Amino acid sequence: MHKETLEKWQHPHHFILDNQKGEKKTQIVMALTAITMIVEIITGMLSGSMALLADGWHMATHVGAFAITLFTYQYARKNLYNPKYTFGTGKVGVLGGFANAVALGVIALVMILESGIRLLNPNTILFNEAIAVAILGLIVNLISALLLQDDHDHHHDQDHHNHHDHNLQAAYLHVLADALTSVLAIVALFTGKYLDWVWMDALMGVVGAGVIAKWAYDLIQDTGLILLDGTADKKTRLAIIDAIEADSDNQVADLHLWYLSQNHLSAMISVVTHYPQPPEYYKQLLRYIPNLTHILIEVNRCDGEPCFSEKLTYVTH
């Protein structure tokens, strides 16, 4: 058999979008966020503002997230045809996100402890300096949000929706969350300056740390599921089973469904039928399942009567 005849049955394992436009936007936002982060952390330490310090550390987590996004783009492009990755490099960004989330959780814990100490032992805050830097941070966040706003927000056709860059969308949401933390810091500093509620600064530090901890927890859950080859949602599994069993007398005897990356699924399906067809036939039945990009089909001829009186029991993983 000549090599060229295999091309019909072969396919690449490219499971990450090569979004050069999004990559350039992320580089700009990362630089802006890193500069603002350094200014906020230094000013927070010098002025004694816990809320401003929390906002600076929150920005640091997003710098890490942006770095992961950029690393994902570059590493995936560099190893696009590397055969040592069986299913491609779709989990590179996921692994980085998991590590970043663990570090993020540690930072949140440190900020909560420090805020608790400040609540018990309030210190002097240089409100004017802290307010100026907090407002600067909010402005940078809003500018970053405008830069990262994906074009898909302006389109509503289904095909475009299924192929937009989820990494860029996640970065956009992170910036919005960072803007919220900046608002909390500004509120704390103004109430401390004009109402003499110095304790509000430490309280907002706790709130900011809570936002960081919640984001870390959600990210650990999402990335951990993908890294451990967790199965997809029940809706997708049922859609696959229904698509195959609606045709002829097909029965799904076994189904393995897992993530290759954040937006790509792989499936191994065992089909039992009295009227077996080539694997490509069953793949066509699944062509409407979103994000299903790698499918292996095992077809087994069923002995006995050509019609089932009741459904067989299938196993899903």
C-alpha positions in Angstrom: 0.0 0.0 0.0 1.4 3.4 -1.0 1.8 6.0 1.7 -0.4 8.5 -0.1 -3.4 6.2 0.0 -3.5 6.5 3.8 -4.2 10.2 3.8 -7.9 9.6 3.6 -7.9 8.0 7.0 -5.3 10.2 8.7 -5.8 13.5 10.4 -3.8 16.0 12.4 -4.0 16.4 16.1 -4.2 20.2 16.3 -6.4 21.0 19.2 -5.4 24.6 20.0 -6.4 27.7 18.0 -3.4 29.5 16.5 -4.9 33.0 17.2 -2.1 35.4 16.3 -4.3 38.5 16.7 -5.3 37.3 20.2 -1.7 36.6 21.0 -0.6 40.1 20.2 -3.5 41.6 22.2 -2.6 39.4 25.2 1.1 40.6 25.0 0.0 44.2 25.2 -2.4 43.6 28.1 0.1 41.5 29.9 2.7 44.4 29.7 0.1 46.9 31.0 -1.0 44.6 33.8 2.5 43.8 34.9 3.5 47.5 35.1 0.3 48.3 37.1 0.8 45.3 39.3 4.3 46.4 40.3 3.1 49.9 41.0 0.1 48.7 43.1 2.1 46.2 45.2 4.9 48.7 46.0 2.4 51.5 46.7 0.3 49.2 48.8 3.3 48.2 50.9 4.6 51.8 51.3 1.1 53.3 52.0 0.0 50.5 54.2 -3.2 49.8 52.2 -4.2 46.1 52.4 -6.9 46.5 49.8 -4.5 48.0 47.3 -2.0 45.3 48.1 -4.7 42.6 47.5 -5.6 44.2 44.2 -1.9 44.2 43.2 -1.6 40.5 44.0 -4.8 39.8 42.1 -3.3 41.5 39.1 -0.2 39.3 39.5 -2.4 36.2 39.1 -3.7 37.6 35.8 -0.2 38.3 34.6 0.4 34.6 35.3 -2.8 33.7 33.4 -1.7 35.8 30.4 1.8 34.2 30.5 0.1 30.8 30.3 -2.0 31.9 27.4 1.0 33.2 25.5 3.0 30.0 26.3 0.2 27.9 25.1 0.1 29.7 21.7 3.9 29.5 21.3 4.4 26.0 22.5 1.5 24.6 20.5 2.8 26.2 17.4 6.4 25.0 18.0 5.2 21.4 18.6 2.5 21.3 16.0 3.8 18.2 14.3 5.7 16.7 17.3 4.9 12.9 17.2 5.7 12.4 20.9 2.4 14.0 21.8 -0.2 11.3 21.1 -3.1 13.7 21.1 -1.3 16.9 20.4 -0.5 19.7 22.9 -4.0 20.7 23.8 -3.4 20.2 27.6 -0.3 22.4 27.8 -2.3 25.5 28.8 -4.5 23.4 31.1 -1.5 22.1 33.0 -0.1 25.6 33.3 -3.5 26.8 34.5 -3.6 24.2 37.2 -0.2 25.1 38.5 -1.1 28.8 38.4 -4.3 28.1 40.3 -2.5 26.3 43.1 -0.1 29.2 43.5 -3.1 31.5 43.4 -4.7 29.7 46.3 -1.6 30.1 48.4 -1.5 33.9 47.7 -5.2 34.1 48.7 -4.4 32.4 52.0 -1.5 34.7 52.7 -3.7 37.8 51.9 -6.5 36.6 54.3 -4.0 36.1 57.1 -2.4 39.5 56.6 -5.8 41.2 56.4 -6.8 39.5 59.7 -3.7 40.9 61.3 -4.5 44.4 60.0 -8.0 44.1 61.4 -6.7 43.4 64.8 -3.8 46.0 64.5 -4.8 48.8 62.2 -1.9 50.8 60.7 -1.6 54.2 59.2 -2.6 54.5 55.5 -1.4 57.1 53.0 -4.9 57.5 51.4 -4.1 60.0 48.7 -1.3 58.0 47.2 -3.2 54.7 47.5 -6.3 56.1 45.9 -4.4 57.5 42.9 -2.8 54.2 42.2 -6.0 52.2 42.7 -7.8 54.5 40.1 -4.8 54.0 37.7 -5.3 50.2 38.1 -9.0 50.4 37.3 -8.3 52.5 34.2 -5.7 49.9 33.0 -8.2 47.1 33.6 -10.9 48.9 31.6 -8.4 49.5 28.7 -7.3 45.9 28.8 -10.9 44.7 28.7 -11.5 46.8 25.5 -8.3 45.3 23.9 -9.3 41.7 24.8 -12.9 42.0 23.7 -13.3 39.2 21.2 -14.9 39.8 17.8 -17.2 36.9 18.4 -19.3 39.0 20.7 -20.5 40.8 17.5 -21.4 37.7 15.6 -24.2 35.2 16.3 -24.0 32.5 13.7 -23.5 29.0 15.3 -20.4 28.0 13.3 -18.5 31.0 14.4 -19.6 30.6 18.0 -18.2 27.0 18.1 -14.7 28.1 16.9 -13.9 31.3 18.8 -10.9 31.5 21.0 -11.9 30.4 24.5 -8.4 31.3 25.9 -8.9 34.9 24.8 -12.4 34.9 26.2 -11.1 33.7 29.6 -8.5 36.4 29.7 -11.2 39.0 29.0 -13.3 37.7 32.0 -10.2 37.7 34.2 -9.6 41.4 33.4 -13.3 42.2 34.3 -12.8 40.4 37.6 -9.7 42.4 38.2 -11.6 45.6 37.6 -14.1 44.6 40.3 -11.2 44.1 42.8 -9.9 47.6 41.9 -13.4 49.0 42.6 -13.4 47.3 46.0 -10.0 48.8 46.8 -11.1 52.3 45.8 -14.3 52.0 47.9 -12.2 50.9 50.9 -9.8 53.8 50.6 -12.4 56.5 50.2 -14.4 55.2 53.2 -11.2 55.1 55.2 -10.2 58.6 54.2 -13.6 60.4 54.6 -15.4 58.3 57.2 -12.4 57.2 59.1 -13.3 53.5 58.6 -9.8 52.3 58.5 -11.0 48.7 59.1 -12.7 48.8 55.7 -9.3 48.5 54.0 -8.5 45.3 55.7 -12.1 44.0 55.1 -11.8 44.7 51.4 -8.5 42.9 51.5 -10.4 39.8 52.7 -13.0 40.3 50.0 -10.3 40.6 47.4 -8.6 37.4 48.7 -12.0 35.7 48.6 -12.4 36.6 44.9 -8.9 35.2 44.2 -9.6 32.0 46.2 -12.9 31.4 44.3 -11.2 31.9 41.0 -8.4 29.5 42.0 -10.9 26.9 43.2 -13.0 27.0 40.0 -9.8 26.8 37.9 -8.5 23.8 39.8 -11.8 22.0 39.3 -12.0 22.8 35.5 -8.3 22.0 34.8 -8.1 19.0 37.1 -11.1 17.4 35.3 -9.3 17.7 31.9 -5.9 16.6 33.1 -7.4 13.5 34.7 -9.3 12.6 31.5 -12.6 13.3 33.1 -15.6 12.5 31.1 -17.7 15.1 29.4 -21.1 16.3 30.5 -24.1 14.0 30.5 -25.8 16.0 27.7 -23.0 15.3 25.3 -22.9 11.6 26.2 -26.6 11.2 25.7 -26.4 13.1 22.3 -23.8 10.6 21.1 -25.8 7.6 22.2 -29.0 9.0 20.7 -27.4 9.9 17.3 -26.1 6.3 16.9 -29.0 4.4 18.3 -31.5 6.4 16.2 -30.1 4.7 13.1 -31.0 1.1 12.2 -30.9 -1.2 15.3 -27.6 0.1 16.6 -26.8 -0.2 20.3 -24.0 1.5 22.1 -22.3 -1.1 24.3 -19.4 1.0 25.6 -18.6 4.7 25.5 -15.4 6.5 26.6 -15.6 10.3 26.3 -12.8 12.6 27.5 -11.2 16.0 26.9 -8.1 16.4 24.7 -8.1 20.1 25.5 -10.5 22.7 26.9 -12.5 22.7 23.7 -11.9 19.3 22.1 -13.3 15.9 22.9 -12.3 12.4 22.0 -14.6 9.4 21.9 -14.1 5.6 21.8 -17.4 3.9 21.0 -18.3 0.2 20.8 -21.4 -0.4 18.6 -23.4 -3.6 18.4 -25.7 -4.1 15.4 -27.2 -6.7 13.1 -26.3 -4.4 10.1 -22.7 -3.3 10.5 -21.4 -0.4 8.5 -17.9 1.0 8.0 -16.6 3.2 10.9 -16.9 6.3 8.7 -20.6 5.7 8.5 -21.0 6.1 12.3 -18.7 9.1 12.4 -21.0 10.8 10.0 -23.9 10.2 12.4 -21.9 12.2 15.0 -20.9 15.1 12.8 -23.3 17.5 14.6 -21.9 16.8 18.1 -20.0 20.0 19.0 -16.3 19.8 19.9 -16.1 16.1 19.1 -12.8 16.0 17.1 -11.3 12.6 17.6 -13.4 9.4 17.2 -12.6 5.7 17.3 -15.4 3.3 16.4 -15.6 -0.4 17.1 -18.4 -2.2 15.3 -19.6 -5.6 16.5 -22.0 -7.8 14.6 -24.9 -8.9 16.9 -26.1 -12.6 16.7 -29.7 -13.6 17.2 -32.9 -11.9 16.2 -32.5 -8.8 14.1 -34.7 -6.7 16.4 -34.3 -5.9 20.1 -37.3 -6.1 22.4 -35.5 -3.8 24.9 -32.5 -1.7 25.1 -29.1 -3.2 25.9 -27.2 -1.9 28.8 -24.3 0.3 27.8 -21.3 1.4 29.8 -20.1 5.0 29.8 -16.8 6.3 31.1 
